[in-house]
């Protein structure tokens, strides 16, 4: 996912873990988080363990804004976990930054979570009734405190007990004083993979692109329902029964980087194939194919190759439109999408343009981009979308929209075409999408298209449901040696 992409989809975090006695684990985690920045831009953090204590450094902002030599030098230890956050449960504030570190007596645990727990509210109430106090408003703290509250004699048993209570999506990296764990929910909604450094040390990451950036070799994916434990004795695997898989299809359409591999498929290839399938299903007479940068660039290449219509860089993206802490004034804010994209008028003038994008969600930005192309000189704009119409919200870790906000939930395709101001509109069919990815329907969660959720869900969920009066903002930088926030 690109932090300035025009769709309204936002992913729910990137996670990383490393067990490496002979490495600077904090620094390697920093570079891995940098590679996973596309998965979340609200906050980031790193926690480390040296076998005796756990330390954490987390605050709001981008990885490059948060960490420096001083902060990394204080994060010492042979185990580290890291997190990039985009909120799906809990508001965007520093107390919700991860990794979350919690303690009870001599037990410490740090958790970084990608996904969404659909029964978190009930689990939090149950824990609160037992006397547990919460310092954040995230479902991730519900997971962490559930681990502490479980009665297993070892951490693998505790994790298994918690997995049997959790409903929803979770890929976790969990750190105790002496062990790193990777955990994936039985449906396998969110990705998690295993890598190995040249010295034999182990790493875990949301995507394989993070392994490439630190010189680790891809070993395999963590399987749905699997727990991997990494300590001085190496890597061990424990598997919980999983008879149904439901990987989020948007990992292939939008979220994961094109240089990542998931289920043996290079994301660049799958997106190229989506564009080719779009050209087969929705051909049109045109002079130029333009992809919305950068999220639809590879699909546009596929559309152009299949259709024979030349590819053109009709839109140029401002690559420095990332998160900023400086609020624009009203005049700049009113410019809207012009801050993100600039049309190349000399290429667009009097051209019939095929505009390729990854998805249409609320359709707040798409009309602006089409108007931008027309003002740039385009004679016609034909919209092509790499996903079927999104008619249902996601409860598995994507901050998408409520159903009433989804334009395809209450408008027909011709009505959407007229609303966005396109000359024609074509969505990739579900069958075309599955062909492009090269797997089967049974591998994926397709609920945002079909309404067929892989588990029972509450049809209107509030991402701020766990907000409570006891939550408080921690200082933006905190080093902790027991996991509890400073008073």
Protein Blocks (a to p, Z undefined) as FASTA:
>chain_A
ZZkbfbfcdcebdadddddfkbcfklmmmmmmmmmmmnockbccddddehjaccdddded
dfklmpcfklmmmmgcjbdcddddddfbdcadfklpccddddehjbccddddedddfklm
mmmmmmmmnopacfbfcfklmmmmmmmmpmcfbfklmmmmmmmmpgcjdddddddfkbcc
ddddfklmagcdddddfkopacddfbfklmmmnopacfbdcdehiacdddfkopaddddd
dfbdcddfklmmmmpcfkbceehiafklmmmmmmmmmmmmmgcddfbdcdddfklmmmmm
mmmmmnopacddfbccdfklcccfbdcdfklmmnmmmmmpccdfklmgopacddddfbdc
klmmmmmmmmmmmmnopabdcdddfbdcdfbdcfehpafbdfklpmklmpcfklmmmmno
pabdcdddfklmmmmnopafklpccklmnopafbdcdfbdcfklmgcfkbccddfbdcdf
ehpacZZ
